[in-house]
Amino acid sequence: MVQRVLLFIFLASMVGCFSSTGEISFTTTPQLTRDLAEIRQRGYIEALVDNNSVSYFIYKGRPMGYEYELLKLLASSLKVELKIKLISGIEEAIDRLNKGDGDLIAFPLTITQERKEYVAFTDAFFSTYQVLVQKKPANWRRQPPQLVESKLVRNPIDLIGKEVHVIHGSSFVQRLENLSEEVGGEIIIREDSANAETESLIEKVATGEIQYTVSDQMLAQVNELYYPNIDINTVMSLPQQIAWAYRTNSPKLLEVTNQWLASTKKQGVFQVIHERYFNSPRFSVTMASSDYSSLKGEKLSPYDEQLKKGATELGWDWRLLASVVFQESNFDPHVESWAGAVGLMQVMPETGEHFGIHNLWDPGQNILVGVRFLKYLDDYWKKSVPDEAERKKFVLASYNVGLSHVIDAQKLAKKYKKKTEVWDGNVGFYLAQKSNPKYYRDALVSAGYCRCDGPVLYVKQVLQRYEEYKIHIAA
């Protein structure tokens, strides 16, 4: 069994708050007041999320990730929507948080006394520690374990005179400086850009570009599944408590988050999510090796090229069209609805016939019909909805529920002196009212009753997913 050598005697943070010169390089106090009441009134919470392979990514068109799943649960408990911004580096995250460009830092942050001066921590999510990441010797699988072990750094003295690459301004720098003092020799510290990511350094170790780096153990453990030729068994810290952070003037938001966290842990949901991302090797390897994971590349589905071609014809960003397809079928070309809609874009046979296409089970033909129908709807709504962004909402709702119901909703909006060219709170509101006799029995309504809260949600979900695709997938 590999012996783990404890390399220092005080708790260090995963990522430090000071630059290597000791100067503070971020906003240290809140520049605005925005607590729970303001967030609920606004209708969404905005999270700053670490750009790594665990926190948030896209897999087969579906947003996933440890932080992402927990954030969705938190937003649901607060009865608000979730918006995400990817950030690299704790200094930038604290700066943007205190400036109001985000409501919480959903990083795996180490709780330290120093950081408590600048942010308010939630209760601890879990504990972890820092490790040295080094490459195993060549042909390590064919060598006896004892020989492999003898070639790895286990004693801190063995780092004297060696280069260790870490993120610029991080506490890894501070730790290595302290370690140099403790062992009586210089460890050569190479600081990468402040915008670099720990995982990029781990990859460089795996490929032999650099010899050593330092990482949080849980992130290193996930990356060990991607790069089995790295060793992460040399411990660099005592156990560290990991939490999220809010502005120091958001006490109500902090309080309800801690209540939510306690409840989620008590119900066992937290443990299930934690197990999925940190203790399920098969799951992690599948995510990392899939062509349809943003962890590996830029693909959403096997149909990306067809979607790009269709989006060009439509004049849309292809990622928006992809979000429609995921909403309709989860990229499954074999789906058939109870109403008879088939294929990737859930096209009705009558619609296919109208556009001269009969084999709707063929993915390419199905996309062709779906795109042509969307183009037809876009052309229709151009007459009364000139703004392109607003028009997309009308088009999406019409694609989902039918043109006549949305026309009815626009008529109702006009009758009640609302904006007929605006969706949210106007036409969208009246579409959702079409299950109410007061509205669907109105003489100006031609399509009658509809449970149209579903189409309103459809529009919101397609556009939300599109925003998430834009974070991870290139245009």
Backbone torsions as a table, in degrees:
resi	resn	phi	psi	omega
1	MET	NA	135.9	-178.2
2	VAL	-67.2	129.2	177.6
3	GLN	-84.6	130.9	178.3
4	ARG	-98.7	125.0	-177.9
5	VAL	-100.0	122.0	179.3
6	LEU	-77.3	122.4	-169.0
7	LEU	-97.1	-13.1	175.7
8	PHE	-153.3	168.3	-166.7
9	ILE	-110.9	6.1	175.8
10	PHE	-133.7	159.2	-175.8
11	LEU	-77.8	124.0	177.5
12	ALA	-110.9	152.5	179.4
13	SER	-84.4	159.2	179.9
14	MET	-67.2	-43.8	179.2
15	VAL	-135.9	127.8	-172.1
16	GLY	-80.0	167.6	-178.3
17	CYS	-99.9	-6.7	-177.2
18	PHE	-117.7	151.9	172.0
19	SER	-72.8	169.4	-177.0
20	SER	-65.6	-17.4	177.6
21	THR	-84.6	-6.8	-179.5
22	GLY	88.8	-0.6	-179.7
23	GLU	-86.7	138.8	176.6
24	ILE	-73.5	130.2	-174.1
25	SER	-120.7	28.8	-179.3
26	PHE	-149.8	166.6	178.4
27	THR	-73.4	123.0	-170.4
28	THR	-93.7	-16.3	-178.8
29	THR	-131.0	152.1	-179.7
30	PRO	-59.9	136.6	179.1
31	GLN	-98.8	0.2	177.6
32	LEU	-155.9	167.8	175.8
33	THR	-112.2	119.0	176.0
34	ARG	-148.7	103.0	-178.0
35	ASP	-111.8	-161.5	-172.7
36	LEU	-56.7	-46.0	-176.4
37	ALA	-61.5	-43.1	-179.7
38	GLU	-66.6	-37.8	-179.8
39	ILE	-68.3	-41.8	177.6
40	ARG	-65.6	-38.9	178.2
41	GLN	-66.3	-38.7	179.3
42	ARG	-69.6	-34.7	175.4
43	GLY	99.6	2.1	177.2
44	TYR	-154.6	155.8	173.4
45	ILE	-116.0	136.6	-174.9
46	GLU	-111.3	119.9	-175.8
47	ALA	-107.3	137.3	171.9
48	LEU	-92.8	117.6	-171.2
49	VAL	-117.6	140.3	-179.8
50	ASP	-67.2	139.9	-178.9
51	ASN	-87.6	80.6	177.9
52	ASN	-139.1	178.2	-172.2
53	SER	-83.7	4.0	-179.3
54	VAL	-112.2	-40.0	-169.5
55	SER	-67.9	-44.3	-170.5
56	TYR	-164.9	123.1	179.1
57	PHE	-157.5	176.0	178.3
58	ILE	-112.4	131.2	176.7
59	TYR	-131.0	116.1	-178.3
60	LYS	51.8	42.6	176.8
61	GLY	84.5	-5.7	-175.4
62	ARG	-106.9	124.7	174.5
63	PRO	-62.7	135.8	-178.5
64	MET	-144.3	177.5	175.8
65	GLY	133.5	153.4	-178.0
66	TYR	-61.1	-55.9	179.0
67	GLU	-63.8	-39.3	-177.0
68	TYR	-61.1	-46.9	-178.5
69	GLU	-63.8	-41.2	179.0
70	LEU	-68.1	-39.4	178.6
71	LEU	-63.4	-38.0	177.5
72	LYS	-62.7	-40.8	177.8
73	LEU	-65.4	-41.5	178.7
74	LEU	-63.0	-47.2	-179.7
75	ALA	-60.2	-40.2	178.7
76	SER	-63.1	-41.0	180.0
77	SER	-67.3	-29.5	178.0
78	LEU	-85.2	-8.2	-178.1
79	LYS	61.7	43.1	175.9
80	VAL	-134.2	167.6	175.2
81	GLU	-83.1	165.4	179.3
82	LEU	-113.1	131.4	170.4
83	LYS	-122.3	144.1	-173.5
84	ILE	-127.4	140.6	170.1
85	LYS	-125.7	129.5	177.7
86	LEU	-84.6	131.1	-178.1
87	ILE	-130.4	141.4	172.8
88	SER	-112.5	113.8	176.6
89	GLY	108.8	131.0	-176.0
90	ILE	-70.7	-33.6	179.5
91	GLU	-62.1	-45.7	177.5
92	GLU	-62.8	-40.1	-178.7
93	ALA	-62.9	-46.3	179.3
94	ILE	-64.7	-40.6	179.3
95	ASP	-59.8	-48.5	-177.2
96	ARG	-71.1	-34.5	176.3
97	LEU	-61.1	-51.0	-176.3
98	ASN	-70.5	-21.1	174.5
99	LYS	-83.9	-7.7	178.8
100	GLY	93.4	5.5	179.5
101	ASP	-88.6	59.1	-174.4
102	GLY	137.8	154.5	-176.4
103	ASP	-107.4	-22.5	176.5
104	LEU	-153.8	156.8	173.8
105	ILE	-101.4	108.6	179.4
106	ALA	-97.4	57.3	175.1
107	PHE	-99.5	161.8	165.7
108	PRO	-78.3	76.1	-174.9
109	LEU	-85.5	136.4	172.6
110	THR	-80.2	132.4	177.1
111	ILE	-76.5	119.2	176.9
112	THR	-133.6	155.7	177.5
113	GLN	-61.8	-38.6	179.9
114	GLU	-60.1	-46.7	-177.3
115	ARG	-69.7	-25.9	178.9
116	LYS	-64.2	-15.4	176.3
117	GLU	-73.3	-20.9	-171.5
118	TYR	-116.6	-24.0	-178.2
119	VAL	-141.7	163.3	176.0
120	ALA	-107.6	121.8	-177.0
121	PHE	-86.1	146.4	168.4
122	THR	-74.4	174.7	169.3
123	ASP	-61.5	157.2	-175.5
124	ALA	-65.8	137.9	174.5
125	PHE	-82.5	-46.2	178.9
126	PHE	-165.5	179.9	177.4
127	SER	-116.5	149.4	177.3
128	THR	-151.0	-169.7	178.6
129	TYR	-157.2	166.4	179.7
130	GLN	-87.7	149.7	177.9
131	VAL	-135.9	155.4	171.2
132	LEU	-83.2	132.0	177.1
133	VAL	-105.8	122.3	-179.5
134	GLN	-139.6	157.6	-178.2
135	LYS	-87.3	137.3	175.4
136	LYS	-71.1	156.8	-178.8
137	PRO	-65.3	157.3	178.4
138	ALA	-57.5	144.2	-179.5
139	ASN	56.9	34.6	-175.6
140	TRP	-62.8	-27.8	179.7
141	ARG	-67.2	-27.2	-176.5
142	ARG	-93.3	-1.5	-178.0
143	GLN	-101.3	151.4	175.4
144	PRO	-60.9	142.3	-179.5
145	PRO	-52.2	-36.8	-178.6
146	GLN	-65.5	-35.9	179.6
147	LEU	-71.0	-41.0	176.9
148	VAL	-61.0	-44.7	-178.8
149	GLU	-61.0	-37.8	-177.5
150	SER	-67.8	-19.3	-178.2
151	LYS	-95.3	-0.1	-178.5
152	LEU	-104.6	152.7	178.2
153	VAL	-78.1	118.6	175.2
154	ARG	-121.6	-23.7	179.5
155	ASN	-105.7	130.2	-178.0
156	PRO	-58.0	-25.9	178.4
157	ILE	-59.9	-30.4	-177.8
158	ASP	-70.9	-8.3	176.4
159	LEU	-87.2	-9.5	178.9
160	ILE	-60.4	128.4	179.1
161	GLY	81.8	-0.2	-179.4
162	LYS	-104.4	151.5	178.9
163	GLU	-87.2	130.9	174.9
164	VAL	-123.6	120.9	-178.3
165	HIS	-92.5	129.5	178.9
166	VAL	-141.1	168.5	179.7
167	ILE	-69.5	137.3	-179.7
168	HIS	-57.5	132.7	175.2
169	GLY	75.1	6.7	-176.9
170	SER	-84.9	166.5	177.4
171	SER	-70.8	-15.1	173.1
172	PHE	-60.5	-36.6	177.0
173	VAL	-62.5	-50.1	-179.5
174	GLN	-59.1	-41.1	-178.4
175	ARG	-65.2	-43.0	-179.2
176	LEU	-67.5	-35.2	175.6
177	GLU	-62.8	-44.3	178.2
178	ASN	-64.7	-37.7	-179.6
179	LEU	-65.8	-38.2	176.7
180	SER	-58.1	-41.9	177.9
181	GLU	-64.1	-40.8	-175.8
182	GLU	-67.8	-37.3	-175.7
183	VAL	-94.1	-5.6	176.2
184	GLY	74.2	30.4	178.2
185	GLY	-160.5	157.8	-174.3
186	GLU	-85.1	125.4	167.1
187	ILE	-93.0	125.1	-176.1
188	ILE	-78.9	112.5	-176.0
189	ILE	-97.6	122.3	176.7
190	ARG	-109.6	115.7	-176.9
191	GLU	-95.6	121.1	174.8
192	ASP	-79.9	174.5	-179.5
193	SER	-56.6	150.0	176.8
194	ALA	-63.6	-21.3	179.2
195	ASN	-90.3	-3.1	177.9
196	ALA	-71.3	164.5	-179.3
197	GLU	-120.2	147.0	180.0
198	THR	-55.7	-38.1	-177.9
199	GLU	-65.2	-32.1	177.9
200	SER	-66.4	-34.1	177.1
201	LEU	-72.2	-36.3	176.0
202	ILE	-61.5	-42.0	177.9
203	GLU	-62.0	-38.9	179.0
204	LYS	-65.3	-34.9	174.6
205	VAL	-64.5	-45.2	-177.6
206	ALA	-62.3	-35.6	-178.2
207	THR	-88.1	-4.6	178.0
208	GLY	86.6	6.3	-179.6
209	GLU	-69.6	-35.4	172.8
210	ILE	-131.1	165.0	-176.9
211	GLN	-90.5	-42.8	-172.3
212	TYR	-140.5	149.6	165.7
213	THR	-146.7	177.0	178.6
214	VAL	-124.9	140.9	-177.1
215	SER	-145.0	157.9	166.3
216	ASP	-60.6	139.3	-174.3
217	GLN	-61.2	-39.3	-175.1
218	MET	-71.1	-39.0	175.7
219	LEU	-68.3	-38.6	177.0
220	ALA	-63.8	-37.9	-179.9
221	GLN	-63.1	-41.3	176.7
222	VAL	-64.9	-43.7	-178.6
223	ASN	-69.5	-24.3	175.8
224	GLU	-63.1	-28.4	176.6
225	LEU	-70.2	-33.6	177.2
226	TYR	-76.2	-36.9	-175.3
227	TYR	-124.5	83.8	-176.7
228	PRO	-67.2	-8.0	179.8
229	ASN	-89.0	7.5	175.7
230	ILE	-101.5	153.8	176.1
231	ASP	-114.6	135.3	-177.4
232	ILE	-128.9	24.8	-170.3
233	ASN	-95.8	4.5	175.3
234	THR	-96.4	109.9	-174.6
235	VAL	-76.9	137.8	-176.6
236	MET	-115.6	3.0	-178.1
237	SER	-159.6	165.3	167.6
238	LEU	-72.9	166.5	176.4
239	PRO	-56.6	142.0	-177.5
240	GLN	-126.1	137.3	177.7
241	GLN	-82.0	133.2	-177.1
242	ILE	-109.3	134.6	-178.2
243	ALA	-151.4	173.9	169.9
244	TRP	-97.1	172.7	-176.7
245	ALA	-138.8	145.6	174.7
246	TYR	-120.5	170.0	169.5
247	ARG	-62.8	152.4	-177.4
248	THR	-70.6	-14.4	178.7
249	ASN	-105.7	31.8	175.2
250	SER	-122.1	57.4	-173.4
251	PRO	-65.6	-36.7	-179.0
252	LYS	-67.9	-40.8	178.1
253	LEU	-64.2	-40.5	177.3
254	LEU	-63.5	-42.4	-178.2
255	GLU	-63.0	-47.7	-178.1
256	VAL	-70.5	-29.4	176.5
257	THR	-66.4	-43.1	177.9
258	ASN	-64.7	-36.8	176.2
259	GLN	-65.0	-43.6	177.5
260	TRP	-62.1	-44.1	-178.4
261	LEU	-62.3	-43.8	179.2
262	ALA	-62.5	-42.3	180.0
263	SER	-66.8	-41.8	-179.2
264	THR	-64.7	-39.5	177.1
265	LYS	-67.8	-40.7	-178.9
266	LYS	-63.8	-36.8	-179.1
267	GLN	-78.2	-11.6	179.3
268	GLY	89.4	-4.7	-178.8
269	VAL	-65.0	-42.1	-179.5
270	PHE	-57.8	-45.4	-177.5
271	GLN	-64.7	-37.2	178.7
272	VAL	-62.6	-45.6	-179.5
273	ILE	-66.7	-42.8	179.1
274	HIS	-61.2	-43.8	179.9
275	GLU	-62.3	-40.6	-176.6
276	ARG	-60.5	-42.6	-172.3
277	TYR	-94.3	-22.8	-175.5
278	PHE	-114.2	-20.6	-175.1
279	ASN	-128.3	24.8	179.2
280	SER	-124.7	85.3	-175.5
281	PRO	-55.7	-42.1	-178.0
282	ARG	-63.4	-41.7	178.4
283	PHE	-61.4	-46.6	-177.2
284	SER	-65.6	-42.3	179.9
285	VAL	-65.5	-39.6	178.0
286	THR	-60.8	-44.9	179.3
287	MET	-61.1	-43.7	-173.4
288	ALA	-73.3	-29.6	-173.6
289	SER	-95.8	-11.3	-176.5
290	SER	-72.3	137.9	174.1
291	ASP	-66.7	-17.8	-175.8
292	TYR	-107.7	32.7	174.4
293	SER	-118.5	135.0	177.6
294	SER	-67.6	-9.9	175.1
295	LEU	-69.6	-24.7	-175.9
296	LYS	-110.4	-39.2	-174.5
297	GLY	-154.3	-152.2	-173.6
298	GLU	-119.0	20.9	-177.6
299	LYS	-98.3	143.5	174.0
300	LEU	-103.8	-34.0	-174.1
301	SER	-159.6	171.5	174.3
302	PRO	-69.3	-6.4	-172.4
303	TYR	-110.0	16.4	-174.6
304	ASP	-57.4	-43.5	-177.2
305	GLU	-65.3	-38.8	177.2
306	GLN	-67.1	-37.1	178.3
307	LEU	-67.8	-37.9	178.4
308	LYS	-64.4	-41.6	178.6
309	LYS	-64.4	-44.9	179.4
310	GLY	-64.8	-39.0	-179.7
311	ALA	-65.4	-35.0	176.9
312	THR	-62.6	-43.8	177.6
313	GLU	-62.4	-36.3	-177.0
314	LEU	-81.5	-24.0	-175.5
315	GLY	82.6	23.7	179.7
316	TRP	-108.8	161.5	164.6
317	ASP	-66.1	130.4	-175.6
318	TRP	-62.4	-24.5	-179.6
319	ARG	-70.8	-29.2	174.3
320	LEU	-68.5	-43.6	176.7
321	LEU	-61.7	-39.7	177.7
322	ALA	-62.8	-36.7	178.2
323	SER	-65.2	-37.1	175.7
324	VAL	-62.0	-46.0	-178.3
325	VAL	-63.8	-41.9	177.6
326	PHE	-62.6	-42.1	180.0
327	GLN	-61.7	-37.6	-176.8
328	GLU	-77.3	-40.4	-168.5
329	SER	-142.1	0.6	-173.4
330	ASN	56.3	31.2	-178.6
331	PHE	63.5	23.3	177.6
332	ASP	-99.5	112.3	-176.2
333	PRO	-75.5	-3.8	-174.7
334	HIS	-103.6	8.8	-176.2
335	VAL	-79.3	139.4	172.8
336	GLU	-132.8	128.8	-178.2
337	SER	-82.6	169.0	178.7
338	TRP	-63.1	-24.8	-178.3
339	ALA	-88.3	-4.7	178.1
340	GLY	100.6	1.6	175.5
341	ALA	-71.8	140.8	-171.4
342	VAL	-130.4	157.7	167.8
343	GLY	78.0	-169.3	-173.4
344	LEU	-55.6	-43.1	-176.1
345	MET	-106.1	14.9	176.1
346	GLN	48.3	60.0	-177.7
347	VAL	-89.5	135.0	174.7
348	MET	-75.4	142.8	179.5
349	PRO	-54.1	-37.1	179.3
350	GLU	-62.3	-37.8	178.3
351	THR	-66.5	-41.5	177.2
352	GLY	-59.9	-43.6	179.6
353	GLU	-63.7	-38.9	179.7
354	HIS	-59.2	-35.5	-179.2
355	PHE	-98.4	10.7	174.6
356	GLY	76.9	21.4	-179.8
357	ILE	-115.9	131.2	-175.9
358	HIS	-115.9	-26.1	-179.1
359	ASN	-95.4	79.7	-176.7
360	LEU	-76.7	-8.6	176.6
361	TRP	-79.8	-15.6	175.7
362	ASP	-77.7	122.2	-174.9
363	PRO	-55.8	-42.7	-178.7
364	GLY	-64.5	-42.4	179.2
365	GLN	-68.8	-37.5	178.9
366	ASN	-63.8	-45.3	178.5
367	ILE	-62.8	-39.5	-180.0
368	LEU	-59.2	-46.1	179.2
369	VAL	-66.2	-45.0	179.9
370	GLY	-58.7	-42.1	-180.0
371	VAL	-66.4	-43.1	-179.7
372	ARG	-65.2	-35.5	177.0
373	PHE	-68.4	-42.6	177.2
374	LEU	-61.4	-39.2	178.6
375	LYS	-64.3	-41.5	177.1
376	TYR	-59.2	-45.0	-179.6
377	LEU	-66.5	-39.7	178.7
378	ASP	-62.7	-43.5	178.3
379	ASP	-61.7	-38.4	179.4
380	TYR	-63.7	-47.7	-173.3
381	TRP	-76.8	-13.5	176.2
382	LYS	-60.4	-27.1	-177.0
383	LYS	-65.8	-33.6	-174.8
384	SER	-122.3	-9.5	-179.3
385	VAL	-127.8	87.4	-174.5
386	PRO	-70.9	-31.2	-178.4
387	ASP	-70.9	125.2	-173.7
388	GLU	-63.4	-43.7	-179.0
389	ALA	-63.6	-43.9	178.1
390	GLU	-65.8	-40.1	-177.2
391	ARG	-61.7	-34.7	178.5
392	LYS	-58.5	-35.7	179.4
393	LYS	-66.9	-40.9	176.9
394	PHE	-64.0	-41.4	-179.5
395	VAL	-64.7	-45.9	-178.7
396	LEU	-63.1	-43.9	179.2
397	ALA	-63.4	-41.2	179.7
398	SER	-65.6	-37.3	178.3
399	TYR	-64.3	-36.3	-175.6
400	ASN	-79.9	-45.3	-170.6
401	VAL	-112.2	-14.2	-177.6
402	GLY	110.9	142.2	-176.0
403	LEU	-60.8	-39.7	-172.9
404	SER	-63.4	-37.1	179.8
405	HIS	-67.0	-37.5	179.9
406	VAL	-72.2	-35.9	174.5
407	ILE	-60.9	-43.5	176.2
408	ASP	-57.1	-43.8	-178.1
409	ALA	-64.4	-37.2	177.6
410	GLN	-66.2	-39.0	176.8
411	LYS	-63.0	-41.5	178.9
412	LEU	-64.8	-40.8	178.6
413	ALA	-59.9	-41.8	178.7
414	LYS	-64.4	-42.5	-179.1
415	LYS	-61.1	-40.2	-176.9
416	TYR	-94.8	19.9	172.3
417	LYS	59.9	39.5	172.4
418	LYS	-101.6	172.6	-177.7
419	LYS	-78.9	117.0	-175.1
420	THR	-79.2	-10.0	179.8
421	GLU	-108.6	8.9	-179.8
422	VAL	-118.8	136.7	-174.9
423	TRP	-85.5	-66.4	-172.9
424	ASP	-62.6	127.7	177.5
425	GLY	74.9	-0.4	-178.0
426	ASN	-127.9	-99.8	-179.5
427	VAL	-62.9	-41.0	178.1
428	GLY	-60.1	-38.6	177.7
429	PHE	-60.4	-45.7	-177.3
430	TYR	-74.1	-25.6	172.8
431	LEU	-63.4	-42.8	179.7
432	ALA	-66.1	-20.3	-178.8
433	GLN	-84.9	0.5	-173.0
434	LYS	-75.7	5.5	169.7
435	SER	-97.5	-2.2	179.8
436	ASN	-94.4	123.5	-178.1
437	PRO	-53.4	-32.8	179.5
438	LYS	-55.9	-31.7	-175.3
439	TYR	-102.4	-45.1	-175.7
440	TYR	-74.7	-14.7	175.9
441	ARG	-94.9	1.3	177.2
442	ASP	-61.5	140.3	-175.6
443	ALA	-60.9	-27.5	-179.1
444	LEU	-81.3	-8.0	179.8
445	VAL	-85.5	125.2	-177.4
446	SER	-102.2	-28.0	-175.3
447	ALA	-91.2	-8.5	174.7
448	GLY	75.1	-152.0	-173.7
449	TYR	-63.8	145.2	174.3
450	CYS	-159.2	133.8	169.4
451	ARG	-84.3	80.4	-167.7
452	CYS	-96.3	11.0	171.2
453	ASP	-67.4	-28.0	176.8
454	GLY	-62.1	-50.2	176.7
455	PRO	-60.5	-36.3	177.0
456	VAL	-62.9	-43.2	176.9
457	LEU	-66.0	-37.5	178.0
458	TYR	-54.9	-49.3	-179.7
459	VAL	-58.7	-47.1	-178.3
460	LYS	-62.1	-44.7	-176.7
461	GLN	-68.3	-40.3	178.5
462	VAL	-61.7	-44.3	-177.8
463	LEU	-71.9	-36.3	176.2
464	GLN	-63.4	-44.5	179.6
465	ARG	-64.6	-38.3	176.8
466	TYR	-58.3	-43.2	177.8
467	GLU	-62.2	-36.8	178.7
468	GLU	-70.9	-37.8	175.4
469	TYR	-61.1	-38.3	-178.2
470	LYS	-64.8	-27.0	178.3
471	ILE	-67.5	-38.3	-170.6
472	HIS	-108.2	-27.1	-170.0
473	ILE	-114.1	131.5	-178.6
474	ALA	-69.4	149.6	179.3
475	ALA	-67.4	NA	NA
